[in-house]
Amino acid sequence: MSKLYSVFTGTGSYVPAKQIKNEFFHNYEFYDSTGEKLLTPNEEITRKFEEITTIAERRYASDDESTSDLALVASQRALEAAGVDKEELDYIIFAHNFGETTKDNMRIDVLPTMAARLKQKLGIANPSAVAYDILYGCPGWVQAVIQADYYIRSGDAKKILVVGADVLSRISDPHDRDSMIYADGAGAAVMEARESDTPVGVIGHNSRSDALEYANMLYLGYSYKPELAEKKEYYLKMNGRRLYQYALENVPKAIKAGLDKLKLHVNEIGKVLIHQANGKMDDAILKRLFKLYNLKEVPEHIMPMTISWLGNSSVATVPTLLDIITRGEMDGHTLRSGDNIVLASVGAGMNINSIVYRVP
């Protein structure tokens, strides 16, 4: 007996052209959380940073680009790839964390909603195309896909545009060395209903929120530079060490819990598309996942990575990675029909989620 499933019929992404290499930060002034200026040479700071994160460069939006501009390009590419008329969309779900940021307005702006702005920029007239935002930290786009899957499986929707975009460069403290991890970008996918006698597309998912002990791992705070802190403007901050440990301990368990629901073994997974937060952290997460199955060896090429050259663009990392692979633009990585892949993320909240997707 056939059932309704959700499948990606088109993907799109937008990677800003502005390349920011680590050398860019050599003239910066860095301070610690107490307001003390760091005396370590910036060349050494960036070298250690790259060793820890694997990030050698990242992309920033240009001065004339806003968050919704990035999302517009990614969405247009996804709609074109899917061959879908924008007026036929039932939902537009926009995942982000800081709303609309521009060169002249770097503060959080969420009115109107990002989804409403995007719908307007796409020129969609259909009032039945419901547009709304989701705030879920870096896992926002993956969570939006989970919500879209519920709409489609219920029969409420047939075509949904799921978008993730953030411009973190404008909300980052230039005097906090942790800010070198952040980047800008956008990713999108069109999800459509498909009847099938066998499971296809999104076949399962799992989410968790550990707010009681870990709600403040990512937060908004004043600049580390005392003179700038006096302005009392908010910047993105993180407790990097605790966040790292939290992710190592909990992301592998969350992914395994999602696989267990489907009675799938990790050896049945062809690719793991994980949030590009920290290259070495992601490697450690994958090793711990396989260790949960008493496996010491991790298959080669199972985890494609973009963080070394794109940095951490929050909600945009997973859909961008999916799009690059779908379009055949990443050497050594393809998605074949019948493959089971995992899409997973971790971030502010603290929130973790994962999706198991069977390629049609």
N, C-alpha and C positions, 0 to 999 in steps of 0.2 A: 504494500500500500504506500503510495507516494506521500511525502510530507513537504512542507515549505522549508526552505533553507535560505540563508543569506550568503550571497557570493559577491566578491569584488569584480565588477565588470570594467572598471577603468580607474587608473591611478594617475596622480599628478603631483609634482613638487616644484618648489621654487627655491633655488640656492642663490642667494645674493652674490653679485659679482665681486664685491669688495673683499679681497683676501687680506687677512690680518695674521701675519706670522708672529712667532714669539718675540722676535727682535723688536717688534713694534713697541713692546713694553719696557725696553731698556732705558728709556728716559723718564719713566714714571717714578713717582714717589710712593713707596708702599709703607703702610703702618700696620701695627698689630691691633688687636681688639681693645687694648688699653690706651691707644692713642700714641704709643711710642713708635718713632720712625725706625724702620728696619735698616740696620747698618750693613747687612749682607749685600754684596754687589748684585745688581739686577740680572747680570748675565748668569750668575750662579742660581738665583731664584728661578729664572725661566728654565735653566737646565734641569734642576731638580723637579720642577713642575712637569716638564715633558717626560721625565723618567717615571713619575708617579701616575700620570694620566694618559700618556702616549699622545697628547695633543701637541701638534707642531704648528697648526694654524687653525683658523676658524673664519667664518664669513659674517660680515656685518652688513646691515641694510644701508643703502646710500642715503644721503641727506634728504632726497626727495621721495623716499619710500616710507609709507606707514605700515603698520601691522596688517591692516585689511588689504593693502596693495599686494603684499606678499601672498596673502590667502587667495586673492582674486586670480592671480596667475596660476597657482597650483590647482584651484578649482576649475578654471577653464580647461586646463590640460587634462584633468580627470574626466570632465564631461565629454570632451572631444574623444578621448580614448574609449569611453564607454559608448559613444554614439547616442547619448541620451539628450532629449530635448529638455532644457532647463525648466521649462514650464510644467513638465511632468513630475518634477520632484515633489515628494510628499513631506519631507523634512530636510532642513539644513541644520546640522548640529556642529557648532563651532567650539572647539576646545582651545583655551588659552589661559594665561595667568595674570596678565597685566593690561589687557584691553588694547586700546588704540594708542600707540606711542608715535610721536613724530619728532622731528628735529627741534621744533619749537615748543612742544609739549611732551616732556619726558615723564610726566606723572601718570598715574593710573587713570584711565578714561574708559568707562564701561557703559556710558549712556549716550546715544543708543547702544544696544547690545552689538557685539561684533557680528553675530549672525544676521541681524537686521541690516547693518552696514554692508555686509557681503551680499545679501540678497538684493539690496538696492544697486550695488555696483555691477552685479550680474544682470541687472535689468529684468528681474523676474516679476511679472505682474500678478501671477496666480496667488490669491489670498490663502488658498489651501496648502501652499508650501510653507509649513510651520517652521519658523526660524528661532532657535534659542541657543544660549551659551551653556557650556559646562566648565566648571572650575574644579579640577581634581589633581592639581599639581602636574608634574611631568607625565603621569599616566593618563592625562585627560583624553587624548585621542583614542587610546585603546578602550577607555571606559565609554566613550561616545560610540565606538563600534559595538560594544556590548549592548548599549541602549538601543541602537539601531537594529540589532539582531532581534531584540524582543519585539519591536514594532513590526518587523517583517514577519516573524514567525506567528504573531497573533493575527496576521491578515490585515492589520491596520494600515500598512504601508507597503508599497511595491518598489519605490526608488528613493534612496536617501543619499544625500551628499554629506560626508563626514570630513571635517576640516580641522587641522591643528596648526596654529601659527603663534609665534612669539618673537618679539624683538627684545632680547635680554640685554643687548649692549647698552640700551638707554636706561635701564633700571639697575645697572651694576655700578658698584662703588669703584671708581678708578684707582682708589688708594688701598684696595683690598686685593691681595694676590690671588685669593680664591676666585675673583671675578674673571681671571683669564680663562676659566673653563667655559664661560658662557658664549653663546653664538645666536645668530638670527636665522630664521627659515620658516618654511611652510610646507605642509604636505596635505594631500586630500585623496579621497577615494569615493567612488560611487558604488553603493551597495544595492543589489537588486534581489528580488524574490525569485527563487527557482524551485520548481517541483522536481523531486527526485525519489526514486525507490530506495536509494542508498545514501547514507550521509555524505554531504558535500558542503564546501564553504565553511562557515563557522559551525563547528560541530560541538564546541564546548568552551566554557570560560570559567574563570575563578578570580575573585577579588577579595581584598581584605584591607582594613584600616586599623592601624595601631596608634590611635590618637592619645590614649591614656598616658603613655610614657614618652611618646615620640612626636607629639604634635608640633613641637618647637624646633625641630631639626632644621627647617627652612623657615625664615621669617623676614620681616621687614624691619630694618634698623637704620640708625644714622651712620654717616660716613665714619671711617676709622681716623680720618684726618681731622684733628680737633677744630681747626678753623672752619672746615666744611660742615662738621657736625653741628656747629652753632646755628646753622640755617634750618636745622630740624627737618631736613628733607629725607624721605625714606629711600633706602636701597635694599636690594636683595642680599640677604645674608644666609650663611649656612654653618651648621656645626659639622664640618666635614669629616672629622674623625669618627664621631658617633654615627653619623649617617652611613659611612662606609661599612662600619661593623654591623649596623642594622640590616643593610642590604645583603651582606654576606650570609647572615644568619637566617634571614626570612625569605628572600626572593627564591632560592632553590626550593624551599618547602612549599611556597605558594604555587610554583610551576608544577611541582610533583603532585600537589593536591588536585590541580586541574586535570592532569593526566590520569590520576587515579579515578576520577569521576567517570572517565571514558574507558577505564580498564586498558589504557595504553601504556606501553613501556617506553622509556626514553630512547631505546634503540629503534623505535618505530618513527622517530622524529627526524626529518630530513634537514631542517633549518631551524635555528633559533634566532629570531630578530628581536634583539633586546634594546631597550632604551640606551642611547649612547651617552652615558654619564661620565664614565671614566674607563679607559681601555683596560687597565690592569684589574679594576674592580669587576668588570664584566667577565674577564677571563677567569677570575677566582670564583665568581658565581657559577659559571658553567662547570668548572671542575667540581664544585660542591654538589651541584645537581647530579652529576654522574656518580659521585661518591655515595649519594643516597641510595643508589642502585648497586652499590658495591663494585662499581666500575672505575678502574684507575686511569684508563685511557679515554681521552675525548676525541671523537672522530675529527679528522682534518676537514676544514672548509664548512663545518656545521654552523659557525657563527660569523656571518659577514659583519664587517665593521667600517664605519665612516668617520669615527670620532677624531682620528689623527689629522684629518684635513677639513672636517666640517665643525668640529667642536660639539658642544652640548646645546642644542637648540630646543630643549625642553619637549613640549608636545609634538614638535615637528620631526623629531629624530626617527621614530618608528615608521610613520607614513612615508618619509623621504627615503628611508632605506628600502621599504617595500617597493616604492616606485622605481628607484634606480635598478633594482634587481629585475623587476617585472619588464622593464624596458631593455633588458640585456646590456646594461651599461656598467656592470661590475664583473670584472674578469674572475672566472672560476666559480661563479654563482649563478644558478638558474633555478627556476621553479618548474617542476614537471608535474603533469597531470597525475593525480593520485598521491602526491607527496603530502605528508602531514607536516605542517610548520607551526611553530609557536611564536606568538607575538607577545612580548612581556615588557612591563615597565615598573618603575619605582620612583616615588617622589613625594613632594610635600603632603603632609597629613598625619603620620606617614601612610601612604597608600601604595599598594602593590596590586597589579592585575596581570592576567595572562589569558590568551585566547589560543585555542587549537583550531587551526584552519586546514581543511583538506582541499588542495588545489583541484579545481574542476578539470 
